[in-house]
Amino acid sequence: MTLMDVFKEKTVSPEQAAAVLQSGQRVFLTGNASVPQTVLRSIVSRAKELRDVEIVQVLTIGTAEYVAPEMTGHLRVNTLFISDNVRQAVNDGRADFTPCFLSEIPGLFKNGFLPLDVALIHVSPPDEHGFCSFGVEVGVTKTAAQSARIVIAEVNPNMPRTLGDAFIHVSKLNYIVPVDYALPETPMGEPSELATQIARHIAGLIPDGATLQMGIGGIPDAVLGELNAHKHLGIHTELFSDGVIGLVERGIIDGERKSLHPGKIIAGFMLGTKRLYDFVNDNPVVEMHPTEYVNDPFVIAENDRMVAINSAIEIDLTGQVCSDSIGPRLYSGVGGQVDFIYGASRSKQGVPIIALPSTAKVKGESFSRIVPMIRTGGGVVTTRNHVRFVVTEHGVADLYSKTVRQRARALIEVAAPEFREDLERKAFDLKFL
């Protein structure tokens, strides 16, 4: 039997694939720009026939009809990171959230803590050897597919063929649904002046020859725009976007001084535009790997001069970082922040950074994001013991080896000027100063 015969034998319609699901099953849903849209729509269409199907996911983008109120009792999401399309459902109690380090999520599937009945994945067409690439989302999905009893795959010619540890053989797919649609795009915006101010402080902390971890968003995008005078930068990151392309093309990101995987961009997933998807297609510079490798702090630490840039919702005067909730309201998740902050702190000449604007606005009122204490119900994601550099638009606070008194003073100095007096008064009340 040829590979084409195997492919044809496993090919089904989206409706037939959706019919595989049974009540009471746990189903993994691949995420990011890789959500299998056609099969997912068919599952939603027959959801009323099902009871108590658990959909396990990490980060998804786009609409999420599968978490709508009318899905209650039929489909219930258990998300390991809260994306904006499921946030309301989680806080309404219609969906579940499982806190977990991103590096440890694949182990939940592989080691039986969250055994999977079905994995819904999205891959490139098979090559001449029968291997499909996971494309833009390898991180959590590869191990989930290896762990599930049944694998349902959308096979899409628009999925880039990324390299690295990024493949699954067609023989491992139980059901194949051929599709042909463009992947969703997440374009970069123009960095704001605030993001640019923060980025300039961060760029000053990045040495030539550094290996970078950064996500997407205003501050990471702005940082990339401030690195044009740097040399021999590398990338080891859970995700990246279009912003790296220009730096690669200009030779600023070349990976030549990386101590681990020299010359390679190492990542678990990506979010961007068609330009990015075309850039990574069959590109030997880019290697995608599962998250249990990319986000392993001890692997991260093998990169000398590792620079980790992560964000926060608020930071207290002792250095505790809240980045997953606003008070008791769950907002996002741990993600890879602790993995990379710890990994960078163990790296030779590593630079772990928490970056955030000094203020936030709620209903037109400005609040300090540097606070005396984390607000009631807020979750500490990165402990005061892990934090080294905190960057706002007002400068850099170096907290490493500092006393609580020294930390409080340093953080007050990078807080918004209009809040510094009140922070200082409350720090005295708390005996921090």
N, C-alpha and C positions, 0 to 999 in steps of 0.2 A: 504494500500500500504506500503510495507516494504522500509527501507532505500535503499536496493539494487535496488528495483524497481524504486525509485526516481532517483538514480544514473544513471541507464540504460536509463531511459526516457530522461534525459538531455544530454546524451553522443552524441557528434557529432565529425566529422573529423576536422582536422585543416582547411581544405578548407571551410567546412560549417561554422566554427566559423568566419573565415575571411570574409565570405560573409555577415555576420551580419552588418558590417560597412557600413555606407552610407556617401555620400558626405556632407560636412559641419558639421560633428560631431566633438565633442571634446572627445578624447580618452586618458585615463590615462594608462601609461605603467609602471608597477612595475619595480624596478631596482636592482642595485647591482648584486649579484650572482643569483638573482631570475628572471631575464629577461625571459619571456616565449618564448623560441627560436622557437619552432615549429609553433605556431600560428603567430608569428611575420614574419617568412619567408613566410607564406601563404599570409599575408597582403601585403608584398612587392611584391609578385608575381602578385597580382591583383591591385596594386596601380594605374596603368594607367587608370583603370576604374573609379577611384575616383577623386573628386576635393575638394580641400580646407579642407582636414581632418587635424585637429590639434592634435598632439601627445604631451601630457603633461607628463613630466618626471622630475626626480631629478638627480640621479647619475646612469648611466648604465656602464657596463664593456663589453669588447669584441667589435667585429665589429658592425657597425651601417649602414647597407645598406639602412635603411629607411630614412637616412639623406643625401644620395648621391645626386649629382647635378641633376640627371635625375628624382628625386622625386619632383622637383620644380613644384608647381601648383597642386600636388596630395597629398603629405604628407608634413606637415611642423611641425618641432619640436618647442615646447615652453618649454625650460628647466629651472628649478628653481635652478639648480646648474650645472656648466659647466664641464662635464667630458671630458677627452681627445678625445673621439671618436666623439664628436659633436663640439669641440672647433673651428675647421676650418670653419665649416658651420655657426656658430654664428658670427664669425668675417668677413666672406664673405657676411653676410646679408641674407643667405639662411635659417637661423633658428633664433628663438627668445630666449631672456634671460629675465626672470622676477626676479629681485632681491627680496629676501625675507628671513627673519629669518627662520631657519629650524623649530623652534617651532610653527611658524604661518602658515606653508604650509597647514596642514590638514584643518585649518579653512577656507582657500580659497575655498576648495571643499564643506565643510559642510555648510558654510554660503552663498553660492551662488555667490561668486566673480568669481570663475572659475567652473561653473556647469558642471558636467560630464555626457556625454551620455553613455559612455562605460568605464568599467575598465577591463584591461587585467591583470590577476593575476596568481600566480603560488603557489600551495599549496601541502600539504601532502595528502595522502588518508584519507578519513573519518574514525574516530574511531567508536566504537560500538554504540555511541550516535549520530553519524552523523556529528561530528565536524572535520573540516579540519584545520590544523595549517598553518599559513603563513610562518612558518619556519624561514629562515635566514633574511627575510625582513618584519618586522611588521610595522616599524616606520610610514611611510607615507601611506603605502598601505592599512592598515585596514580601516582607515577613508575614503579613496578614494573608496574602495569597498562598504562601507556603504552608500556612497553619490551618486554613479552612478545609472542610470536607468537600465543598463544592465551590468551583470558581466559575463565575459568569463574567465574560470579557466583552466589552465593546471594542471592536478593532477598527481603528480610524486612520485613514491615510494622512490626515492632518496632524496626527500626533508625531512630534519629532522623535527620531531615533537617537536617543541619548546613549552615551557609552558609559563604561565603568561596570559596577556590579548592579546592572539595571535591566536584566533580561529574565524572561520566563519562556519556556519552550511550549510550543503549541500543544504538545501532548499533555501538558498539565492543565489545560483549559477544558472544563467539562462542557461549557456551552459558549458558543461564539455568536455575537450579534454584529454583523458588519454595519458600520455607520459611516457617514461622510458629512461632518459639519465642522466649522471653524471652532477652535478652542476659545473660550472667553478671554478677554484681554483686560489687563489692569495697567493702564498707562501711567507714566510718571507725570506728576504735576510740576509746575515751576515752584522751586523752594521759596517760602516766604522769607521776609527779611529777618524774622525771629529765628527761623530754622537755620538761616545762613550765619547768624551771629553765633549760635550754638556750635554749628559745624566748624567755624574758624577756630574756636577753642579746642575742639576735638582734634582737628587736623594738626594742631601744634603738639599734641601728645603722640602722634603716630610717627615712628621712626622710619627711615628708608629701610627696605627689606622686610617690613612687617607683613604678617599674614592677617587678613581682616575677616571678621564676622560682623555682618550687619544685615538687617532685614530690609523691608521696603517701607516707604513713608517719607514724610517731609524731611526729617532730620537725617536718616541714612542717605537719601538722595542728595541732600545738600552737602553732606560730608564728601561724597564721591566727586562733587563739583569743586571741592577745595583741595584736591590732591594732585593737581596738574604739575606741581613742582617736585613731587615725590618720585622715587626711583625703586624699581624692582619689588613692587608690592605683589602679594599673593592673596588667594582667597581660600578659606576653609570655613564654610558657613552652612547653616541649616537651609537658608533660602537666599536667592538673589534675583535681581530684576535687570531691566534694560540698562541701568546706570553703569554697569561694569563694561559694557561693550566698547564705548568710546575709549576708556582707559586701556583696554586690551589692544585696541587698534592703534593707539598712540605709543604702545610699548611701556606704559607706566605699570600696568599689571602684566607681569611676565612670569612670576613665580620662580625666578631663577635662584632666589636666596631662601626659598622654603626649605626647611629641614625635613619635612614630611611631604611626600608627593611633589617634589620639585617640578616646576613647569606646568602643574595641573591646577585647575579650578575644581575644588571638591565641594559638593553640595548634596542635599537630600531632596530639595524640591525647588521650584521656581514659580514666580508669578510675574507676568509682563505682557508684552504685546507680540504680534506676529514677528516683529523684528527680532525679538529674543528667541522665539521658537525656531526661526530660520537660522539664527546664529549658532544655536546648540545642536542643530541637526547634524549627526554624524561628525561632530567636531571633536577631534582627539584631545584638544586642550581641556575639555569639560568632562569630568567624571562624576557621575551620580552614584551615590551609595546609600544603603539603608541607614536609618536614623540611629540605630544602636551602635553604629560605627562613627558616623559623622559627629554625633552629639556626645559621644563618650568623653567625659572630662579628661581621662588619662590619654586618649588619642589626641584630643585638642591640645593638651599640654606638650605634645611632641613637636608642635610648631613653635620654633623660637620666635620671639617678638610677636606673640599672638595678641592681637587687639580685638577685644569683644566690646561691641557697642549695643547697649540695651536701654530700654525706656522704663518709665515708672509713672504711676498715677500720683503717688506722693511719697515723700521720704521724711522720716522724723529726725529729730536733732541728734539721735545716737547713731543714725545711719541705716535704720531699718527701712527696707524698700517694699512698698505695697504696689503691685502691678497687675493684680488679677481681680480686684473688686473696688467698689466705691462704697465704703462702709460695708454693710452686709449684702449689698446688691452685687451679685456675681457679674463680672464684666468680661473677662477673657480667660486666662489660665496661666499656669506656670510656663508652658512652652519650653523653649531652650535657654531661658535666661540663666538659670542656675548652672546648667551644664557648661555654658560658655564663660560665665563670670568665674566659676571655679577653675575651669580649664585654663583660662588666660592667667589666672593668679598663680597657677603652678608652672606656667611656661617660663622659660628663660627670657628675661627682659619683657615679660608679658605686661599688657596694659588693659585691665578690666575697667570698663566705663559704664556708668549709669548716666544717661543724658535725658533732660526734660526741660520744658519751659518752666520758669519760676512761678508762673501763675496759671490759673484756669478760670474761665468765665462760665458761670451758671446763671441763666436767665438775666444776663446783663451785669451781674455782680461779679467782681473779681475776687478770687481766693488764692492764698499762697499754697503752693504745692510742696513747699518745705514747711513742715508742721511740728509743733512741740511733741505731739504723740500721734501715732496712727489712729485715725478715727475709729470709734467703737464698731466692731464687726469687720474691720478691714483685715485682709490677709497679708502676712509677711511672707513674701516670696523669696527675696534674697536677704539673708540675715545681716546684721551689723558686722558680723565676723568676716563676711565675704566681701564687703564693699571696700573699694579702694578709691577710685576717682568718681566724683559727682560733678557733672557739668551742666550749667544753665547758661543763658545768654549773658549772665553777669560774671562768668569766670569759671574757674576750676577749684573744687575743694578736694584736697588730697587727704583722705582719712586714714590711710594705712599707717599703722603703729601709733595712732593718736589716741589720747585719752578721750573720755566722753566730754570733758570740758573743752579740749582742743577741737573735737569734732563739731560740737555745738557752735563754737565760734566760727569755724571754717564754713559751715553750712549757712549760718546767718549772713555771712559776707557774700554768698552767691544767691541769696534770696532776693526777691524784689525789694527795692529800697523802701517802699511804702509799708512793708510788713516787718522790717528789721527791728524796729523799736519794740513792737509787740512781741516778737519772737524772743528778743533778749529778755524782756520782763518775765515772760513765762519760763524761759530757761533758768532764770534766777529762782523763780518759785519752785521749780522742780529740782533745784540744787545741782543743775548741770553746769552752772557758771558760779 
